[in-house]
Amino acid sequence: MFVTFHSDAGSSVTMFGDAAIKLLKMMGHSGTVPSAVLADDVPAALARLQQALAAAEPVGKASRDKQSEDADAPPPINLGQRAFPLIQLLTAAAQKHCDVMWEKGERMV
């Protein structure tokens, strides 16, 4: 499953469903898809997300050890990196006082 975030404040953001639901829960939302955060609540949701990401542990030692065994493998993408486009969208929505909605998205080709 994919989740696509929309707002009148910026471009849509599509991400894998498991990452999107984790980020929604970090924002203080239930993780329900589809749903929305109203414009008045966007700044608080953004702050909760940023605080939760800052408190999250970096890639674990086991992941780093496995990666060092396979030098050709790309580095893992952590949740903070996956959250970056959503943080940009939430920041723009907070500045422009816009709602942020999300729904099941389509796979991009």
N, C-alpha and C positions, 0 to 999 in steps of 0.2 A: 504494500500500500504506500502511496505517496500522499503528502499533505501540502496543499497550496495555500499560502497566506496572501491576502489581498488588503489593500488600503488605497484610498484616494491620495495618500501622501507619497506613494512611490510605486515602483515596479513590484510585481508579484514575486513571491519566493516559493519554490517547490523543494521539498526535502523528503527523505525517507521517513515513513510513518513512525518507526520506533524512536528516531531521534526527535522528531517533531513532538511526539507525545511527552517525552522526557522534558523537553524545553517548556512545553505548556504547563506541566506540573511544577517546574521550577518558577514559572511566572505566577503560581498560585491558582492556576486553573485546574479543573477536574481532568482535563485531557480529552474531553468529548470532541468528536469531529462529526459534523460541522458545529461551529460555534463562533463567538466573537468576544472581543474586549471593547467596551464603549470608550469613546474618546476621553472622558473624564478619568477612566481607570487605567489608561495606557501608561502614564508616567510611573505609577506604582508597580504595575506589572513589569515594566522595563527594569526598574530598580531591583525588584525581587529576583529577576532573571540574572542580572549582573552580579548580585551578591551571591547567588547560588553557584554560578559559574566560578567566581573567585574562590569560593570555599571548596570546590570540587578538587579532588586529587589529580595530579598530572598522571600521565600514562604510567601504569604500574611497572615495577621492576621485572615481573615475569614477561610483560610485553616487550620491554627493552631487551631482555636477554634473548627472547625468541627472534627479535629483529636482528640482533647482532649475529645470530647463527645464519641468517639469510641476508647477506649483504646486498643482494640485488633487489630485495623487496622494498617498496616505497614505505616511508614512515607512516605509522597509523595516523588517521585523522581524528583528533579528539573532539569532544562535544563543543568545546569553546570555539573551535574553528568552524564547525558546522553551524553554530549559532550566529556567526558574524553577519550574514545577510539579514537574518531576522532582527538582530539588534539594530542594524541600520534602518530597517523598515519601521520598527517600533520608535526609534529616535525621531525619524521624520514625522511619524504619526503624532507623536507627543508635541512636536514643534508646531505642526499645522492643525492640531486638535481634531484629528480624524479617528474614526473607528478602525479596528483591525479585525478582519474576518478570516476564517479558514474553513477549508472543506477538503474532501478527498480529492486528490489531484490525479492527473493523467501522467503516465510515464512519458518523459521527454525522449525524443528520438534524435 
